[in-house]
Amino acid sequence: MKKPIFTPARVTLAAAVSGMALMGLEGLADSPASAQTAARVESQTRPNFGILLDPPTRTRARPQRRWSYRDHRQARPGYGYGPGYPLPPVASEQVVMIDCGGNPGSGGLEHAVARVAPGGTLLIRGRGGACVGWLNIDKPMTIMGDAGFDRRDWDRQPPATIQAPDGLPCMTVSPGVRVEVRDIVFESRNAGQAACVVGYGAQLIFDRTGFRHGGDEPAIHADGGTLDIRNSVIEAHTIAPAIVADGAGVTAYEVDITHAQAGMEVIPGAGQTAQITRVSMKGTESPNNFGPRSIGLMVRSGRNYGRVIVEGSRICGYVEGVAIEGASVEVRDSRICRADKGVVLYNGELVLSGSRVRADTLGVAAASGRAVITDNVFAGVRQLVFAEQRASVEESGNRVWSSHDICRPQFQPRYRDRYAFTPARGQSWQCQYDPYPRDWWAQDDGWYGDPYQNYAWGLDGWDRYNQGYGWYDQSGRYIYDDRYVGDARWSQGGRRGWGW
């Protein structure tokens, strides 16, 4: 006879298991919130050993809207394509001239763009004031002003100006389209969440141009394609970088960037080398207490490993002068000043050569990757290089001016109670005790109008000692004596009657 499947003991056990399961299910209603709260608290309280383990958060918010050329028709009725406006004219003219002055909503600028034939030229005259509108470019063309542009005095001699409506871009360019802009100033002082110039897979070429931008997004956003900007000025009052090039080929030559929380963010594309030459970035010296990080040049890595070359440039007024995340960056013959950390290598490769770095804390900080630091000048630093175990650092031929302990001199006994000065040095660097050159100060910190400051360690009687007079005692006090000069002071002299 077969035994019954459900015995009293099994029924009791099944009931107990079912009850426990029901009790667990009743508690699931609150478990997601509890788990999320626990995860949030754990992420905030987890210890972080070292100063470089966590890479910086992105300097710009990804979800924000930047607009594109597709948004032009639906953006705002009344700017050239709303009710009551005729259809756009046929693009048949090689040269179109427009002289507009404060024409919001007239559609004159948009219709002028529509009249230009592919490969044609739009000539803007700025005598009547700024041209207000949104340039939506879907064909290759050249846009130029008639008054020229000089970046040294562009405020006193205002050239032709294109002013964006509030909350909208100045210009959007469709993929694959080549646009060249010369002798034009773009204004988007109240852009909100719109970048001034947006190109997705487009070829953007700017020469002798100016930008006055204010908002939450960059002045120029190039997603793919090419960005070539020369002889230009960007005044960007924004928490985002003034220029963002995500996967775009970048060539920047003689560009001045001011007022932005960050200077440039570059994500080089596959097989591309971004060239940044003679570019000046002047930050606001904002601390990182809240908001996006203050970084002069941020180089990130996309899916493919890219390369950036910075040459003859000046990056001042940012918490981190150059930050590298997963890319290859070479900085040569450049200047980084008024920074907390000169160069930070989170991951990737860095070559720093023939440059000047003026930082308050660290000259170079490396969390991982490889750094080669040769023939540079470091000023004001507390530590020349900080490297974690995952980083490989090669150093040689560096000079340091600093009043901190890194350059505290030593005094070696030479003759009786006479001590000779010995400079502080490391395996790859040596401190300098001559005054910090004034012309270097004028080129870097003097850019902000501050008075001269000598970063060298102050030594009493340094000039006379170098001329061969006197010596130091054990505590570093200078003893003047002009009877014996040069090496004779280490073997002769002393008090009379001692037989020396």
Number of C-alpha atoms within 10 A of each C-alpha: 3 4 6 7 8 10 10 10 9 11 12 12 12 13 12 12 12 12 12 12 12 12 11 11 11 11 11 12 10 9 12 11 11 12 11 11 12 12 12 11 11 11 10 9 9 8 8 9 8 9 11 18 13 11 15 13 10 13 19 20 13 9 6 12 13 22 20 19 20 13 11 21 14 9 13 14 14 15 24 24 21 15 9 9 13 10 10 15 12 11 16 13 16 14 17 18 16 17 16 22 16 14 16 19 18 17 19 19 24 20 21 21 26 23 19 24 19 17 14 20 22 24 20 26 22 21 15 11 18 25 25 25 26 25 23 22 21 20 21 20 22 19 19 24 23 16 16 16 23 19 18 12 9 17 10 8 13 19 25 29 25 28 27 25 20 14 17 24 32 28 24 26 26 21 18 17 19 22 22 17 20 23 24 29 25 24 25 26 21 20 25 21 18 26 31 34 26 27 31 22 20 24 24 24 17 22 19 22 28 28 25 18 29 26 21 23 29 32 32 26 25 26 20 22 22 23 25 17 22 20 22 27 24 25 20 30 23 21 22 27 33 30 25 27 25 22 24 29 24 27 17 19 21 19 23 22 25 20 22 31 30 36 32 24 25 27 31 28 23 16 10 17 18 22 17 21 20 20 23 23 27 25 24 17 18 17 14 12 7 7 13 19 24 27 32 33 23 24 25 24 22 17 11 15 17 24 25 21 16 21 20 18 22 24 27 30 29 32 27 27 33 24 25 24 22 22 24 24 25 16 22 21 16 22 25 28 28 24 28 21 28 31 28 26 27 24 23 24 22 25 16 23 21 18 22 26 30 29 29 20 17 24 28 27 25 28 23 23 23 20 25 15 21 20 18 22 21 27 25 27 28 17 21 23 18 16 18 16 9 12 19 15 19 11 17 16 15 23 20 29 24 26 19 15 12 20 23 16 18 15 17 14 14 14 12 10 12 20 23 19 19 11 15 17 18 12 9 14 20 18 24 20 20 15 13 19 13 13 10 12 19 15 13 22 19 15 11 13 9 10 9 14 13 17 23 21 22 15 16 13 16 16 11 15 21 12 10 16 21 24 25 21 17 14 9 16 13 19 15 13 16 11 12 16 15 13 10 12 20 19 13 13 14 16 7 7 6 7 8 9
